[in-house]
Amino acid sequence: MSFLLTPDPIAARRLFLGQSKLVLSGAAVALLAGKHALAANAGGATAADARILNTALGAELEAIAAYQLGAESKLLQKPTLELALTFQGHHKEHADLLAKTVEKLGGKPVQAKANYNFPVAQLKTQADVLRFAAKLEQGAVSAYLGAVPLFGNRDLAKAAASILGDEAMHWAILRQALGEVPVPSAYVS
């Protein structure tokens, strides 16, 4: 990738984040395009599929709240705040899709909790907020990775895999922003 050839680390980071925004926008478009296919092909889904989706919905609602906490912390500089709000928007799109699909399957979508047990006292710098968000994104990647093979309906598995890809991009970008290797290994576990 061209950003690795840029000798200035700050310029490399800006180039990387700029390229990543294009990729994330493409992923969001692909997910939205798949929304109609997901709703149309939900036949054959089981109650277990709806439970898996509801669990994922709960995690997406937690991520929305976490990014809100980060945005309101006044610890994020403008470009980082904009990126956090973009990621929060992705989680809102995921939550909307998951809730509609749970309803289509005859289930009742979970609601956001009134309070989450976030480590607020430990968030003192922008890096602290980014580390917190990166850990949540890493957890989301692992959760979706574990959920994909459990779906009885292949279309639901594909939709979950699409969200997994978006969560992995969030995690990589947050790692890069922290000065860490964005993709530390060839496999996600």
N, C-alpha and C positions, 0 to 999 in steps of 0.2 A: 504494500500500500504506500502511496506517495507520502503520507504524513510521517512515516518512519525515516524518510530521507531528509527531512527538514532539520538543519543543524540547530536551530533555535528551539529549545524545548517549549517555550511559551507559544511560539508560532505553530509548532507541531500540535500542541493541545488545542489551539483555536481551530486549526485545520481539521483535526480529528472530530471535534465537537460539531463543526459545521457539516462535515460529511455524515456524521451520525444522525443529525437532525433530518437529513434527506432520507436516510434509511428508515428511521422511525416513522416518518410521515408515510413512506411506502407501506410499512407494516400496518399502520393504522388504516390506510386505504384498503389494503388486502383484507383486514379483519372486517371492515364495514361491508365490503363487497360480499364477504362470506356470510354476513348476518342473514341475508334472505335465504341463502342455501341452507344454513343451519336450521332456521325456523321451518323451512319446507320439508327438510329431511329428518325431522326429529322422531318420525315414526320408528318403531322398533326399540326405542329407548326404554330403559327400565326404571323402576323406582330407585334402584341403586345409582343409576346415572344422575337422577335428579338430586340425590343426596351428595354425590361428588360435586356437582355443580354448585349446590348450596354452600358446601364447605369452601369452594373456591371463591364464591361470592363474598363470604365472610372475610376472607383474606384480602380481597380487593377493597372492601369497605375499610378495613384496617389500614391499608396502604394509602387510601384517600385521606384518612384522618392524620396519618403520619406526615404526609407531604403538607397538609394544612398546618400542622404543628411547626414544621420546618419553615414554611412560608411566613408564618406569624412570629417566628422567633427573633426576627430582625438580625440574625446572624449571617444570613446569606447575602453575598454581593449580587448585584443586578444580573450578570449573566448566569450565575448559578441559580438564582431565584427563578429566572425565566425557564431554565432547564427543569427545575423541580416542578414548576407549574405545568410544564409540558408533560412530564411523567405522570403527574396527578391526573391530567386530562386523559391520558391513556388508561389509567386505572378506572376512571369514571366510565369510559367507553366499555371496558371489560365488564364492569359491574352491571351496566345497563344490559348488555348482551346476555350475561349470565342470568340476571333476574327475569328477563323476558323468556328465556329458554326454560327456566324452572317453572314459570307460570304455564307455558305451553305444554309442559309435561304433567301438569295437574298439581304441581307442588306450590308451596307458599315460600317465596323468597325470604331469606333471613334479612333482618334490618341491621343497620349500623348500631353498635353499642353506644350508650350514652357517654361512657368513659372507657378509654383504653389505658392500660398500664404501661405507658411509655416512660423511658428513663429521662424525664425532663430535667432533673437536677444535674445529669451528666452532660447535657448539651450546652457547652459554654463557648464553642467556636464553630466556625463554618465546617471545619474538618470533622468535628464531633457529629454534626448533623449529617454530613455526607456518609460517614462511617455507619451511622444508625440506618440511614436509607439503604446503603449497600447491603447491610446484613438482612434487612427485610426483603430486598430484591433477591438475594441469594436464597433465602428461605422459600420465596415464591417459585424460583426456578426448581428447587428440589421438590416442592410440593406438586407442581405441574408435571414434572418428570415422573413422579410416582403415580400420578393419577391417570396419565394418558393411556397406559395399557389396561386400566381397570374398566374403561367404558365398554359397554355392550354395543353401543352405536358408534360406528366408525366416523360418522360426520361430527359427532361430539368430540371424539378423540382428536380429529384434525383441528377442530376449533381450539381445543385446549392446547394442542401443540403450537398453534399460531400464537396464542397468548404466551406460552412458554418462551418462544423466540423473542418476543417483545421484552419480557422480564429479563432474559439473559442480556439483551442489549442495554437495558437500564443498568444492570449490575456492572457490566463492562465499562460503561461510560462513567459511572460513579467511581469505580476503581481507578480509572485513568485520571479523573479529577483529583483524586487523593494522591496521585503520583505513584500508584501501584501499577504493576503489569495488568493491562485490562483483561487479558485472557490468559490466566496462569497455567493452564494445561489444555491438552487436546480433547479432554473429555469432561463433561459436567457430571458430578456425582452428588 
